[in-house]
Amino acid sequence: MKVIIVLPAYNAEKTIKDTVLSIPKNCYDKLILCDDGSTDKTVDEAKKLGIEVLQHTKNLGYGANQKTLYAKALEYQADIVIMLHPDYQYDPRIIPYMIGFIKENICDVVLGNRIRTRKEALFNGMPLWKYLLNRISSMFENIIFGQNLAEWHSGLRAYSRKVLETIPWENNSNDFVFDQQMLIQCVFYGFRIGDVPVVSKYFKYSSSINFYQSIKYGIGTFVTIIKYFLTKAGIIKSKLFFKQ
C-alpha cells in the first residue's frame, strides 16, 4: 500500500528537520509539505531535506493547508495518508503502528493520543486550561457520537484513501475547526476511528492555538455538531456531509 505523509507547515523552520529525521525509515513512500505563507525559512529547510514542497503565496489557514495536501496525496494515488504537524510536538515513531491498523483493516482513521494520563500530559507541557478543555470536549463528543476516543483534537492522524474519497472535506472550514469537521464527517459516514498513545511535548517552537483561537474552535465544533444532528434528522442537508 502506498503511504504518503503530509506536513501542513507554518513557520516551522526551527522544527521541520527534527520532525522529518524522527520519522521511521521505510514506513512511507513520499513526504509532502505545504507551506502556508510562512515568514521564515520553512521552505528552504524542507527543500534541503528533499521533501516535495507546495506553497501558498499567502496564509490561507490550517484547514486550507490540509486541503491542498490531501488533494495532492490523492493525485499521487495514496492508499494511506498520514497528517503530521511539522512542529516536532508529536513523536513520529508511532506512525508504523498507525499504518498497521489501517493496513490490517481494523480502522479507517487512526489518531495519535497525547493524553495517556493527566500526569504525563501536564508533565510534557500541555497547559492546564488546554488539558481541561480537551478532556471536557472529548468526553462530550464521545457520549453524543457513541465513540470511545481518548481525545478528539490530535494533530497526528492517519486516513485511508476511502475516507478521503468519501467525506466532503473540500467543503470544510479553512480554519482550525477543519480537524473536528473531518472526524464528525467520519462518524456521519460510519468509518471506524481508533487511536494509539503518542508522546508529545510543548516547547518554545511547538505550535499551539491560543485561548481566543480555542474558543473560536469550540464554537465552530458546536455548530458542526448541530449541523450533524439536523442533517441526520433530515431537517437540513448541510454541505459538510454531502459532496456538491
Secondary structure, DSSP 8 states (H G I E B T S, - for coil): --EEEEEEESS-TTTHHHHHHTS-TTS-SEEEEEEES-SSSHHHHHHHTT-EEEEESS---HHHHHHHHHHHHHHTT-SEEEEE-TTS-B-GGGHHHHHHHHHTTS-SEEEEES-S-HHHHHHTT--HHHHHHHHHHHHHHHHHHT---S-S--SEEEEEHHHHHHS-GGGS-SSTTHHHHHHHHHHHTT--EEEEE--B---TTS----HHHHHHHHHHHHHHHHHHHHHHTTS---TTSS--
